[in-house]
Amino acid sequence: MSSSLINGNEIKIYEDQVKEYDILKEIIASRDQEDAFYILDLGDIIKKHRNWLKKMPRVVPHFAIKCNPDPTVIKILAAMNASFDCASPQEIEQVMQYGVTPDRIIFANPTKCPSQIKFAKNVGVDKMTVDNELELYKIKNLFPEAKIIIRFRCDSNSNLTKFINLGIKFGCDPGDEANKLIQISKNLGLTLHGFSFHVGSPCSDFSAYTYGIEICKHLIVFAKSIGCKDIKIIDIGGGFPGDSEFRIDELANVINDAVDKLDSDIQVVSEPGRYYVESAFTLAAYIHSKRTISDENGLRHMYFANCGVYSGFIEELLNLCSRHPISLFNPVSDKKYLSTLWGPTLDSYDCIIKDTLLPEFQIGDWLVWSDMGAYTSSLAFKFNGFEPPVVYPFIRKSQWEEFCDITRYNMNYWLCKLE
């Protein structure tokens, strides 16, 4: 089935010993490359998926494609029978075209247009989140067969500078308001399927997941006490880090301890986004122009690259993080100068880093950033007519063979189920 979606002609297969920097240099040399581009390590995504299933076997991951809707990423995960978190009909269509069945999709947007609810009904996606009373009435009128997942607020105390607090927009109060929504669901004759929360992203306060699961347990007790008998799911949301330094073991231990205390008939799911893709993407950008300014503080360099805040560095524009590049080819000197790196547009906000000490670069140099897969290409657009960087997917030979073995097994499994 879905394993046929990927073949060796779509991606470049390298020997295991080939390094990422060598792949970057090969692309630049062979394509007379001048535009910025990503390389996508599909083996990294396969490893992340298998590691999750091994370390947290009871938590079913639903990839949040809003984080990075690259078609090859979706194809790889679809072929491995992964599930998906979608926020719109467009995202639902995108995953279903690769053979993803409706039961592997959560419509995880608490507020939906009527046409979106009708679309979900037409394609059979019945699991959807809700965090307010009027949304319940809307679903009652348009899709009364839907499986309702009530989302409550559960904010992490994460102190990371790059932290998105989703609780300010979504999630009901986990106390009286959540109980009220449970009662309304019961009164309307809707199927209350479960509860969900999202601690924010990325989360370094892993105890937030334990706290959220405890709230779910209390809500389940109340729901069952008033006759809601169809509760089957707890969705612990996203927020899982995905940078190349992150190791999942500590987080897995915390979540497993909390999950083990749940009734065995409760399915636990999650919505990881950056966990899957952040470390799989590496960005390379070309310095096409340079200005050197001399003032009372000495020399200052201004560099102009062909990628900026509108084509990959939106978090820099929002002051969520500041990522420094590494030169693909060694600088002529280790001496550092006060430097500013601009993007290609005519907007003065298009600045990747400002007044930072960097070694001196030259026109024609290539700069490289790792861990660039999360909320970069998904938030890029064509301001001033500049195209977002293209993506060159690759995989190493042993990982490709491993992937083929996995998808052959999955195909045989589904063929047996269809007989």
C-alpha positions in Angstrom: 0.0 0.0 0.0 1.6 3.2 1.2 5.1 1.8 0.9 4.9 2.3 -2.9 4.7 6.1 -2.3 8.5 6.3 -1.8 11.1 5.0 -4.2 14.8 5.4 -4.6 14.4 7.8 -7.6 12.8 10.5 -5.3 15.7 10.7 -2.9 19.5 10.6 -3.1 21.0 7.5 -1.4 24.5 7.8 0.0 26.9 5.4 1.5 26.8 5.3 5.3 30.1 7.1 5.8 29.2 10.2 3.8 29.0 13.3 6.1 26.4 16.0 5.8 28.9 18.7 4.9 30.1 16.6 2.0 26.5 16.3 0.8 26.1 20.1 1.0 29.4 20.6 -1.0 28.3 18.1 -3.6 25.0 19.9 -4.2 26.7 23.2 -4.5 29.3 21.9 -6.9 27.1 19.7 -9.1 24.2 22.2 -9.5 26.1 25.4 -9.8 24.1 26.3 -6.7 23.4 30.0 -5.8 20.1 29.8 -4.0 19.7 28.8 -0.4 18.5 25.2 0.2 17.8 22.5 2.8 19.1 19.0 2.9 16.7 16.6 4.6 18.0 13.5 6.4 15.2 11.0 6.1 17.1 8.5 8.1 16.9 10.9 11.1 13.1 10.9 10.9 12.9 7.1 10.6 15.2 6.8 13.6 13.1 9.3 15.6 9.9 7.4 14.8 11.3 4.0 15.8 12.9 5.4 18.9 9.6 6.9 20.0 7.8 3.6 19.5 10.5 1.8 21.4 10.8 4.2 24.3 7.1 5.0 24.7 5.2 2.1 23.3 1.8 3.0 24.8 1.9 6.6 23.4 0.8 6.7 19.8 2.5 9.7 18.0 0.4 11.8 15.6 2.9 14.0 13.6 1.8 17.7 13.7 2.3 18.6 10.1 1.9 22.3 10.8 5.5 22.1 12.0 6.8 21.0 8.6 4.5 19.9 5.8 7.3 18.7 3.5 5.7 16.0 1.2 8.6 13.6 1.6 8.4 13.8 5.4 4.7 12.9 5.2 5.3 10.1 2.7 8.0 8.5 4.9 5.8 8.6 8.0 2.7 7.5 6.1 4.6 4.5 4.8 5.6 3.6 8.3 1.9 3.7 9.4 2.3 6.8 11.5 -0.7 8.9 12.5 -1.2 12.6 12.0 -2.4 15.8 13.8 -4.1 18.1 11.3 -5.5 21.6 11.9 -7.4 22.2 8.6 -9.0 20.5 5.7 -5.9 21.2 3.6 -3.7 19.3 6.0 -6.2 16.5 6.2 -6.2 16.3 2.4 -2.4 16.4 2.3 -2.0 13.3 4.5 -4.9 11.3 3.0 -3.5 11.6 -0.5 -0.7 9.4 0.7 -3.0 6.6 2.0 -3.5 7.8 5.5 -6.9 6.5 6.7 -9.3 8.7 8.8 -8.8 6.7 11.9 -5.1 7.8 11.9 -6.0 11.5 12.0 -7.0 13.9 14.8 -8.6 17.2 13.7 -6.8 19.0 16.5 -8.2 22.5 16.0 -10.5 23.6 18.9 -12.3 26.2 16.7 -13.5 25.3 13.3 -15.5 26.9 10.5 -18.8 25.1 9.7 -17.4 24.1 6.3 -14.4 22.5 8.0 -16.6 20.4 10.2 -18.7 19.3 7.2 -15.5 18.4 5.3 -14.3 16.3 8.2 -17.6 14.5 8.3 -17.5 13.8 4.5 -14.0 12.3 4.6 -14.6 10.3 7.9 -12.3 12.2 10.2 -14.4 12.0 13.4 -11.9 12.8 16.2 -11.8 16.5 16.9 -10.9 18.8 19.8 -13.2 21.3 21.5 -12.5 23.9 24.2 -15.8 25.9 24.4 -19.5 25.5 24.6 -20.5 27.1 21.3 -18.2 24.7 19.4 -20.2 21.8 20.9 -23.4 23.2 19.6 -21.8 23.7 16.2 -20.7 20.1 16.0 -24.1 18.9 17.3 -25.8 20.6 14.3 -23.2 19.6 11.7 -21.5 16.3 12.7 -23.3 14.8 15.7 -21.5 11.5 15.2 -18.1 13.2 15.9 -15.9 11.9 18.7 -15.4 14.9 21.0 -12.0 15.5 22.7 -12.2 18.3 25.3 -9.0 20.3 25.4 -8.1 22.0 28.7 -5.3 24.5 29.5 -2.1 23.0 31.0 0.9 25.4 30.6 4.5 24.3 31.1 6.8 26.4 33.4 9.4 26.1 30.7 12.1 28.8 30.9 13.4 28.4 27.4 13.7 31.7 25.4 12.1 29.9 22.4 8.9 29.0 24.1 5.4 29.2 22.7 2.6 29.4 25.3 -0.5 28.0 23.5 -2.6 28.2 26.6 -3.3 31.9 26.1 -5.3 31.0 23.0 -6.6 27.5 23.4 -7.8 25.2 26.3 -10.7 25.6 28.8 -10.1 25.9 32.5 -9.5 22.3 33.7 -11.9 22.7 36.6 -15.5 24.0 36.5 -15.4 25.0 32.8 -14.2 21.5 31.7 -16.9 19.9 33.9 -19.5 22.1 32.3 -18.4 21.1 28.8 -18.5 17.4 29.9 -22.1 17.9 31.1 -23.1 19.8 27.9 -21.7 17.0 25.8 -23.8 14.5 27.7 -26.9 16.6 27.4 -26.5 17.0 23.7 -26.0 13.3 23.2 -22.5 13.8 21.8 -19.8 11.1 22.1 -17.3 12.3 24.6 -14.2 10.4 23.4 -11.5 11.9 25.7 -9.4 14.8 26.8 -6.4 16.7 25.6 -3.9 19.3 26.6 -0.8 21.0 25.1 2.0 22.2 27.5 3.6 24.6 25.0 6.6 24.3 22.7 9.4 23.3 23.2 8.9 22.0 26.7 11.8 21.6 29.1 9.5 21.1 32.2 8.6 17.4 31.7 6.5 17.4 34.9 3.9 19.3 32.9 2.9 16.1 31.1 2.5 14.3 34.5 0.3 17.2 35.7 -1.8 17.1 32.5 -2.4 13.4 32.7 -3.5 13.7 36.4 -6.1 16.3 35.3 -7.3 13.9 32.6 -7.8 11.2 35.3 -9.9 13.5 37.4 -12.0 14.5 34.4 -12.5 10.9 33.4 -13.8 10.1 36.8 -16.3 13.0 36.7 -17.4 12.1 33.1 -18.1 8.5 34.0 -20.0 9.6 37.1 -22.6 11.3 35.0 -22.9 8.5 32.5 -20.2 9.2 29.8 -19.1 5.7 29.0 -17.3 6.1 25.7 -14.1 7.8 26.9 -11.2 6.1 25.1 -8.4 8.6 24.6 -6.0 11.0 26.3 -4.1 13.3 24.0 -1.0 14.7 25.7 -0.3 17.1 22.9 3.1 18.3 21.6 6.0 20.4 22.8 8.6 17.6 22.6 12.1 19.0 21.8 13.7 17.8 18.5 17.2 19.3 18.3 20.2 17.2 17.6 21.3 17.3 21.3 17.9 16.1 22.6 17.7 12.6 24.0 14.2 11.2 24.7 15.0 8.9 27.6 14.3 11.3 30.5 11.1 12.5 28.9 10.0 8.9 28.1 10.6 7.8 31.7 8.4 10.7 33.1 5.5 10.0 30.6 5.7 6.2 31.0 5.4 6.5 34.8 2.3 8.6 34.4 0.8 6.5 31.7 1.3 3.2 33.5 -1.1 4.5 36.2 -4.0 4.8 33.7 -6.6 2.2 33.0 -5.5 -0.2 30.3 -8.5 0.6 28.1 -7.4 4.3 27.7 -5.4 4.9 24.6 -2.7 7.6 25.0 -1.8 9.7 21.9 0.5 12.7 21.3 1.1 15.4 18.8 4.9 15.7 18.3 6.0 18.1 15.6 9.5 19.5 16.1 10.6 16.1 17.7 10.4 14.5 14.3 11.8 17.2 12.0 13.9 19.7 13.8 17.3 17.9 13.5 16.5 16.3 10.1 16.9 19.6 8.2 20.1 21.6 7.6 20.0 24.9 5.8 22.7 26.4 3.6 22.7 30.0 2.5 25.0 31.9 0.1 26.6 35.3 0.9 26.0 37.4 -2.2 26.9 40.8 -1.0 29.0 42.5 1.7 29.6 46.0 3.2 32.4 46.9 5.6 32.0 50.0 7.8 34.7 51.6 9.8 33.8 53.7 12.9 35.1 54.5 16.4 34.5 50.8 17.4 36.6 49.5 14.5 35.5 47.4 11.5 31.9 46.2 11.2 30.8 43.8 8.5 27.3 43.6 7.0 26.6 40.4 5.0 23.6 39.8 2.7 22.4 36.2 2.3 19.8 34.7 0.0 17.7 33.5 2.9 16.2 35.6 5.7 13.4 35.9 8.2 10.7 35.5 5.6 12.2 32.3 4.2 13.3 30.3 7.2 14.2 32.5 10.2 10.7 33.7 11.3 11.7 32.9 14.9 14.5 35.5 14.7 11.9 38.1 13.6 9.8 37.2 16.6 12.8 37.3 18.9 12.2 33.7 19.9 15.8 32.6 19.2 19.1 33.7 17.7 20.9 31.1 15.6 24.5 31.5 14.6 25.8 30.0 11.3 28.9 27.9 10.7 30.9 28.4 7.6 30.9 25.5 5.2 34.4 26.4 4.0 36.9 27.5 6.6 37.3 31.3 7.1 40.7 32.7 6.2 41.1 33.8 9.8 39.7 33.1 13.3 39.7 36.8 14.1 36.1 37.9 14.8 34.4 41.2 14.0 31.1 42.8 14.9 28.8 41.5 12.2 25.2 41.7 11.0 23.6 39.1 8.7 20.8 40.4 6.5 18.2 38.5 4.4 17.6 39.2 0.8 14.5 41.4 0.9 14.3 45.2 1.0 12.8 45.1 4.5 15.0 46.3 7.4 13.3 43.7 9.7 14.8 41.0 7.5 17.8 40.5 9.8 19.0 37.0 10.9 21.6 38.2 13.5 22.7 41.7 14.4 25.9 43.1 16.0 27.3 39.6 16.7 31.0 38.6 16.7 31.7 36.4 13.7 34.8 35.5 11.7 35.1 37.4 8.5 33.3 35.9 5.5 33.6 36.7 1.8 31.2 37.0 -1.1 30.6 33.5 -2.3 30.9 31.8 1.1 28.3 29.4 2.2 26.8 29.5 5.7 25.2 26.5 7.4 22.6 26.1 10.2 21.7 22.7 11.7 18.4 21.9 13.5 16.3 23.9 11.0 13.3 21.6 10.4 10.8 23.1 12.9 8.6 26.0 11.9 10.9 27.3 9.2 9.8 26.2 5.7 6.2 25.9 7.0 6.2 29.7 7.8 8.1 30.9 4.7 6.6 33.0 2.0 7.5 34.8 -1.2 8.0 38.4 0.1 9.6 40.6 -2.6 9.4 37.6 -4.9 12.1 35.6 -3.3 11.4 31.9 -3.3 11.8 29.8 -0.1 14.7 27.4 -0.1 14.2 24.1 -1.9 14.6 20.8 -0.1 17.0 18.0 -1.2 16.0 14.7 0.6 18.6 12.1 1.2 19.1 8.8 3.1 22.1 6.6 3.8 22.1 3.1 2.3 21.7 1.1 5.4 18.8 3.3 6.5 17.1 3.0 3.1 17.3 -0.8 3.4 15.9 -0.7 6.9 13.0 1.5 5.7 12.3 -0.9 2.8 12.1 -3.8 5.3 9.8 -1.8 7.6 7.4 -0.8 4.8 7.3 -4.3 3.3 6.3 -5.6 6.8 3.6 -2.9 7.0 2.3 -3.7 3.5 2.0 -7.4 4.4 0.2 -6.5 7.7 -2.4 -4.4 6.0 -2.9 -6.9 3.1 -3.7 -9.5 5.7 -6.2 -7.2 7.4 -7.9 -6.6 4.1 -8.3 -10.3 3.3 
